[in-house]
């Protein structure tokens, strides 16, 4: 009997540990539509806390459009919702989403996209002293794509500083509205990110879908500098095709080469929480140098959306996902 009890205990303990390994942090927001729905994560460290900015859908009664949620954490595991940023300007359309942030001189700058006029979405800008209450640029939007190679749309902003310039990466589509790819624009330090200060840096896409798993879409660029090498984590495939995550690298931030023909992070196996996709990455470097890849996923082809993360470790060959223990 004692031997049977010990065997049963070890089995249950092994099952519990296995279940824990298969159930990572899953952030959800049920405030809008009654089911978990949080997309497009961006994470930063500010005022001693972790901040998660993300997209939340319109209210069921239509009273509020797409918005940006804000959640806080002390440990990246337990998150508490702290606020929302809602559409208040006419040119923001039917809502706002897909946030990207930058901290300059203790002020938070947020770049986000307008929503609702398909193909004409543009990048808007706002600032905040406390990370929750934002003052929007009265000239919004501040950027849209230009050139014959694209339709003018600009979504999924990512901004980094380099060579006394700010590099703005964004996703756009071809004139036929079929293929999504990544473009690049720059502005000089001190330009305040206003309309007219941006210059398209290329007359073609800097990263476009080529691999079979990328289908007709590359979007949501997220960039980190490690050992004088830039790495772009990007989403390949439209939502739930499945969307999966790839990585490209660059020395100058302009010319990019994919590090593999296979996804860096695939969608999950049947029955897993991210069976339908692992998408829209955000690579976050903590104050101790450890890095975490935040991303969205679901198992019901987009009826719900969760946000989770995996730790990334760095080898000479580049980034590697840390095993889940």
VENWO-V506514 format. One record per residue. N is the residue number from 1. RES is the residue in three letters. OMEGA is omega in whole degrees, -180 to 180 (999 if undefined). Layout:
n	res	omega
N	RES	OMEGA
N	RES	OMEGA
This chain:
n	res	omega
1	UNK	179
2	UNK	179
3	UNK	179
4	UNK	179
5	UNK	-180
6	UNK	179
7	UNK	180
8	UNK	179
9	UNK	-179
10	UNK	179
11	UNK	-179
12	UNK	179
13	UNK	178
14	UNK	179
15	UNK	180
16	UNK	179
17	UNK	178
18	UNK	180
19	UNK	179
20	UNK	-179
21	UNK	-178
22	UNK	-179
23	UNK	-179
24	UNK	174
25	UNK	177
26	UNK	179
27	UNK	179
28	UNK	175
29	UNK	-178
30	UNK	-170
31	UNK	-174
32	UNK	-172
33	UNK	174
34	UNK	175
35	UNK	179
36	UNK	-179
37	UNK	178
38	UNK	-175
39	UNK	168
40	UNK	-174
41	UNK	166
42	UNK	-175
43	UNK	174
44	UNK	177
45	UNK	-175
46	UNK	179
47	UNK	175
48	UNK	-179
49	UNK	171
50	UNK	-179
51	UNK	177
52	UNK	174
53	UNK	-172
54	UNK	180
55	UNK	174
56	UNK	-171
57	UNK	178
58	UNK	174
59	UNK	-178
60	UNK	-179
61	UNK	178
62	UNK	-176
63	UNK	-179
64	UNK	180
65	UNK	175
66	UNK	-177
67	UNK	178
68	UNK	178
69	UNK	180
70	UNK	178
71	UNK	-177
72	UNK	179
73	UNK	173
74	UNK	-171
75	UNK	-178
76	UNK	-178
77	UNK	-178
78	UNK	-176
79	UNK	176
80	UNK	180
81	UNK	-175
82	UNK	-179
83	UNK	178
84	UNK	170
85	UNK	-175
86	UNK	177
87	UNK	179
88	UNK	-178
89	UNK	-177
90	UNK	-176
91	UNK	173
92	UNK	176
93	UNK	-176
94	UNK	179
95	UNK	180
96	UNK	-179
97	UNK	177
98	UNK	-177
99	UNK	170
100	UNK	-172
101	UNK	-179
102	UNK	178
103	UNK	178
104	UNK	178
105	UNK	177
106	UNK	175
107	UNK	-180
108	UNK	174
109	UNK	178
110	UNK	175
111	UNK	-175
112	UNK	-176
113	UNK	170
114	UNK	-176
115	UNK	171
116	UNK	178
117	UNK	-169
118	UNK	-179
119	UNK	-179
120	UNK	178
121	UNK	-177
122	UNK	-178
123	UNK	177
124	UNK	-173
125	UNK	176
126	UNK	-179
127	UNK	-178
128	UNK	174
129	UNK	-174
130	UNK	179
131	UNK	-178
132	UNK	-178
133	UNK	-173
134	UNK	172
135	UNK	-176
136	UNK	176
137	UNK	-179
138	UNK	179
139	UNK	-179
140	UNK	-1
141	UNK	-178
142	UNK	-179
143	UNK	166
144	UNK	-177
145	UNK	177
146	UNK	177
147	UNK	-178
148	UNK	-176
149	UNK	-178
150	UNK	-176
151	UNK	-178
152	UNK	180
153	UNK	173
154	UNK	180
155	UNK	173
156	UNK	-178
157	UNK	170
158	UNK	-175
159	UNK	177
160	UNK	177
161	UNK	-178
162	UNK	174
163	UNK	179
164	UNK	175
165	UNK	169
166	UNK	178
167	UNK	178
168	UNK	175
169	UNK	-177
170	UNK	175
171	UNK	178
172	UNK	178
173	UNK	176
174	UNK	-177
175	UNK	179
176	UNK	179
177	UNK	-178
178	UNK	-173
179	UNK	179
180	UNK	-180
181	UNK	-174
182	UNK	175
183	UNK	-176
184	UNK	173
185	UNK	-179
186	UNK	171
187	UNK	-179
188	UNK	172
189	UNK	177
190	UNK	-178
191	UNK	177
192	UNK	173
193	UNK	-174
194	UNK	177
195	UNK	180
196	UNK	-179
197	UNK	-176
198	UNK	177
199	UNK	175
200	UNK	-174
201	UNK	-179
202	UNK	177
203	UNK	174
204	UNK	178
205	UNK	176
206	UNK	176
207	UNK	-176
208	UNK	-179
209	UNK	180
210	UNK	-180
211	UNK	-177
212	UNK	-178
213	UNK	178
214	UNK	179
215	UNK	-179
216	UNK	-174
217	UNK	161
218	UNK	-177
219	UNK	174
220	UNK	178
221	UNK	176
222	UNK	-165
223	UNK	177
224	UNK	177
225	UNK	177
226	UNK	177
227	UNK	177
228	UNK	176
229	UNK	178
230	UNK	177
231	UNK	177
232	UNK	171
233	UNK	-175
234	UNK	177
235	UNK	177
236	UNK	-176
237	UNK	175
238	UNK	-176
239	UNK	172
240	UNK	177
241	UNK	15
242	UNK	169
243	UNK	179
244	UNK	-172
245	UNK	176
246	UNK	-180
247	UNK	172
248	UNK	-179
249	UNK	-177
250	UNK	173
251	UNK	-174
252	UNK	-180
253	UNK	-177
254	UNK	-179
255	UNK	-173
256	UNK	177
257	UNK	179
258	UNK	-176
259	UNK	-179
260	UNK	174
261	UNK	-180
262	UNK	177
263	UNK	173
264	UNK	177
265	UNK	-178
266	UNK	170
267	UNK	-174
268	UNK	177
269	UNK	177
270	UNK	-179
271	UNK	179
272	UNK	-175
273	UNK	-179
274	UNK	-180
275	UNK	-175
276	UNK	175
277	UNK	163
278	UNK	-169
279	UNK	178
280	UNK	-174
281	UNK	167
282	UNK	178
283	UNK	-174
284	UNK	176
285	UNK	-179
286	UNK	-177
287	UNK	179
288	UNK	178
289	UNK	177
290	UNK	-177
291	UNK	-177
292	UNK	179
293	UNK	175
294	UNK	-178
295	UNK	-180
296	UNK	177
297	UNK	176
298	UNK	179
299	UNK	-176
300	UNK	177
301	UNK	170
302	UNK	175
303	UNK	175
304	UNK	179
305	UNK	175
306	UNK	174
307	UNK	178
308	UNK	177
309	UNK	172
310	UNK	176
311	UNK	179
312	UNK	174
313	UNK	-172
314	UNK	176
315	UNK	177
316	UNK	-180
317	UNK	-179
318	UNK	-176
319	UNK	177
320	UNK	176
321	UNK	176
322	UNK	179
323	UNK	175
324	UNK	-178
325	UNK	999
